[in-house]
Amino acid sequence: MPTSVSTVDSGIVASTGIPANVSFAQAESVYKERRYGDAAAMFETYVQRKPDNAYGHYMLGLSAWKAGELDRARSAFERSLEIDPKHVKTLLNLSRVLIEQGKPRDALTHVTTAVQLDSMSGDVHRMMGRVRTELRQPNEAVESYRVALSLEPTDVWSMNNMALVLIQQGRFDEALPPLARAVQLDSSVAVFHNNLGIALERTGHYTMAAQSYRAALSVDSTYTKASSSLTRVDQRVDDPSVSPINLAELAETFDREIRSTVVVRQP
């Protein structure tokens, strides 16, 4: 049940215990405390009083999404866009909700609008990559991630997501450089190490794959996929016909390539 706000000037909404005049700042404070269900209830009360405040509806949508209330989040984001159809963050977060609802085709419409509004945003192109992945358009997804990285060369999640698409296509050698760079930039994310381990394993570098799986487990000891993968490769011997690789060199080559990419504005 939502927590009541202490300062009350104009009554309480009886069904929730929330002040009828709850302020944006009060609701936002609860959101920042990660009490997303409470924040959603407070923003719901806030937008009843301020129905034309697009950002109030946006924050209601964000709070509801993080509370796992996808239908409520979608409705709030759609209302926000009715008021301010050019708000890129709303377009992106509505797209995330639609992806979670299994509606990537609907998400594509909103991300395409976001690209038209802000074609120089790495976040926008990363989301396009996610949508293209869900639509089973791997080549287009990889290209979107490359554009995202040309705009934000240290975007580790675009590197990871692009590599996952390549792994799913069986292009394991091509997945190694972006994953090596992602781990180089941020070694605190277990999934980066695990995915690097997969690419290494599938290219015959079993010793290095085992090291990557161990690194994943050192970050998150409960990571069962990494644990089972480590068990699978730990005793395997590298094939002498497989050429050795230097992950640091792969990472730096990838970084140079990304930084030299000419940015293409996608429609």
C-alpha positions in Angstrom: 0.0 0.0 0.0 1.4 3.4 -0.9 3.1 5.3 1.9 1.3 8.5 2.9 3.1 11.8 2.5 3.5 13.8 5.7 2.6 17.3 4.4 -1.1 17.6 3.7 -2.7 20.9 2.7 -5.9 20.0 0.8 -7.2 16.6 1.9 -6.4 12.9 1.4 -7.5 10.7 -1.4 -9.3 8.1 0.7 -8.6 5.1 -1.4 -4.8 5.5 -1.3 -3.9 7.6 1.7 -2.0 10.0 -0.7 -2.5 13.7 -0.4 -4.8 15.1 -3.1 -2.3 17.9 -3.7 0.8 15.7 -3.8 3.5 17.5 -5.6 5.7 16.4 -8.5 8.7 16.7 -6.2 7.2 14.5 -3.6 6.4 11.8 -6.1 9.8 12.1 -7.7 11.5 11.7 -4.3 9.7 8.4 -3.7 10.7 7.3 -7.3 14.3 8.0 -6.5 14.0 5.8 -3.4 13.0 3.0 -5.9 9.6 2.7 -4.3 8.1 2.4 -7.7 4.7 1.2 -6.8 4.2 4.0 -4.3 5.6 6.5 -6.9 3.2 5.3 -9.5 0.3 5.8 -7.1 1.5 9.3 -6.3 2.0 10.3 -9.9 -1.4 8.9 -10.7 -2.9 11.3 -8.1 -0.6 14.2 -9.4 -1.8 13.8 -13.0 -5.4 13.8 -12.0 -4.8 17.3 -10.8 -2.4 18.2 -13.6 -3.8 16.3 -16.6 -2.0 18.3 -19.2 1.5 17.8 -17.7 3.2 15.5 -20.1 6.1 14.9 -17.8 3.8 13.9 -15.0 2.3 11.2 -17.3 5.9 10.2 -18.4 7.0 9.7 -14.7 3.8 7.8 -14.0 4.7 5.5 -17.0 8.3 5.1 -15.8 7.2 4.3 -12.3 4.6 1.8 -13.4 7.0 0.1 -15.8 9.6 -0.3 -13.1 6.9 -1.7 -10.8 6.0 -4.3 -13.4 2.7 -2.8 -14.4 3.1 -2.8 -18.2 -0.5 -1.9 -19.2 -0.5 1.0 -16.9 2.9 2.1 -18.1 1.8 1.9 -21.7 -1.3 4.0 -21.1 0.7 6.7 -19.3 3.4 6.9 -21.9 0.7 7.1 -24.7 -1.1 9.9 -22.8 2.3 11.7 -22.4 2.8 11.5 -26.2 -0.7 12.8 -26.9 0.4 16.0 -25.0 4.0 16.1 -26.3 4.5 13.8 -29.3 8.1 14.9 -29.7 9.4 13.7 -26.3 12.1 11.3 -27.3 12.5 9.6 -23.9 8.8 8.8 -23.8 9.0 7.3 -27.3 12.0 5.1 -26.2 10.4 4.0 -22.9 7.1 3.2 -24.6 9.1 1.1 -27.0 10.7 -0.8 -24.2 7.2 -1.6 -22.7 6.0 -2.7 -26.1 9.0 -5.0 -26.5 8.2 -6.6 -23.1 4.6 -7.0 -24.2 5.7 -8.8 -27.3 4.8 -6.0 -29.7 8.0 -5.1 -31.5 6.2 -4.0 -34.7 4.4 -1.3 -32.6 7.7 -0.4 -31.0 9.3 0.1 -34.4 6.8 2.9 -35.2 7.8 4.9 -32.1 11.6 4.3 -32.4 11.4 5.4 -36.0 9.8 8.6 -34.9 12.6 9.0 -32.2 15.3 8.5 -34.9 13.6 11.2 -37.0 13.6 13.6 -34.0 17.1 12.9 -32.7 19.2 11.0 -35.3 22.4 11.8 -33.4 21.4 10.1 -30.2 23.2 6.8 -29.4 20.3 5.8 -27.1 17.9 6.0 -30.0 19.9 3.8 -32.3 20.6 1.3 -29.5 16.8 1.0 -29.1 16.4 0.6 -32.8 18.9 -2.3 -32.6 16.8 -4.0 -29.9 13.6 -3.6 -32.0 15.3 -4.9 -35.1 16.6 -7.9 -33.1 13.1 -8.7 -31.8 11.8 -8.4 -35.4 14.4 -11.0 -36.4 16.3 -8.5 -38.6 19.9 -9.3 -37.5 21.8 -7.4 -40.1 19.7 -4.2 -39.5 20.2 -4.7 -35.8 24.0 -4.9 -36.1 24.0 -1.8 -38.2 21.9 0.1 -35.7 24.3 -0.8 -32.9 27.2 0.3 -35.1 25.6 3.7 -35.6 25.0 3.9 -31.8 28.6 3.2 -31.2 29.8 5.7 -33.8 27.9 8.3 -31.8 28.8 6.9 -28.3 32.0 4.8 -28.6 32.0 3.7 -25.0 28.4 2.4 -25.0 29.1 -1.0 -23.6 25.5 -2.2 -23.9 25.5 -1.6 -27.6 28.7 -3.6 -27.8 27.2 -6.4 -25.8 23.9 -6.4 -27.7 25.6 -6.3 -31.1 27.8 -9.2 -30.1 24.7 -11.2 -28.9 23.1 -10.8 -32.4 26.4 -12.0 -34.0 26.5 -15.0 -31.6 22.9 -15.9 -32.5 23.9 -15.9 -36.1 26.9 -18.1 -35.5 29.4 -15.3 -36.2 31.5 -16.0 -33.2 34.8 -14.5 -34.4 33.0 -11.2 -35.2 31.5 -11.2 -31.7 34.9 -11.3 -30.0 36.1 -7.7 -30.6 33.0 -5.8 -29.2 32.8 -8.1 -26.2 36.5 -7.7 -25.5 36.1 -4.0 -25.6 33.0 -4.1 -23.4 34.9 -6.1 -20.7 37.9 -3.7 -21.1 35.6 -0.7 -20.4 33.5 -2.3 -17.6 34.6 -5.5 -16.0 31.9 -5.3 -13.3 29.1 -6.7 -15.5 28.9 -10.5 -15.3 26.9 -10.9 -18.5 29.8 -9.3 -20.5 32.2 -11.9 -19.2 29.8 -14.7 -19.8 29.0 -13.7 -23.4 32.7 -13.3 -24.1 33.2 -16.8 -22.7 30.6 -18.1 -25.2 32.3 -16.5 -28.1 35.7 -17.8 -27.0 34.4 -21.3 -26.4 32.7 -21.4 -29.8 35.9 -20.3 -31.5 37.9 -23.0 -29.8 39.7 -20.9 -27.2 38.7 -23.1 -24.2 41.3 -21.9 -21.7 40.4 -18.3 -22.3 36.7 -19.1 -22.2 37.1 -20.7 -18.8 38.8 -17.6 -17.6 35.9 -15.5 -18.8 33.3 -17.7 -17.1 35.3 -17.5 -13.9 35.4 -13.7 -14.2 31.6 -13.8 -14.6 31.3 -15.8 -11.4 33.6 -13.6 -9.5 31.2 -10.7 -10.3 28.0 -12.8 -9.6 28.6 -16.1 -7.9 24.9 -17.1 -8.5 25.3 -16.9 -12.3 24.2 -20.5 -13.1 24.8 -20.2 -16.9 28.4 -19.2 -16.3 28.8 -22.0 -13.7 27.5 -24.7 -16.1 29.6 -23.3 -18.9 32.7 -23.4 -16.8 32.1 -27.0 -15.9 31.7 -27.8 -19.6 35.0 -26.2 -20.7 37.2 -26.3 -17.7 39.0 -29.6 -18.7 39.0 -29.0 -22.4 42.4 -28.5 -24.1 42.8 -25.9 -26.8 43.0 -27.2 -30.3 46.6 -26.5 -31.5 45.3 -25.5 -34.9 43.4 -22.6 -33.4 45.4 -19.4 -33.7 46.0 -17.6 -30.4 44.3 -14.2 -29.9 45.0 -11.1 -27.9 41.8 -9.7 -26.4 43.4 -6.3 -25.6 44.4 -6.0 -29.3 41.0 -7.0 -30.5 39.4 -4.5 -28.2 41.6 -1.6 -29.3 41.2 -2.5 -33.0 37.4 -2.5 -32.5 37.6 0.9 -30.8 39.6 2.4 -33.6 37.2 1.1 -36.2 34.2 2.4 -34.3 35.7 5.9 -33.9 36.6 6.0 -37.6 33.0 5.2 -38.7 31.2 7.9 -40.6 27.9 8.5 -38.8 25.0 7.8 -41.1 21.6 9.3 -40.2 19.1 6.6 -40.5 15.5 7.3 -41.4 
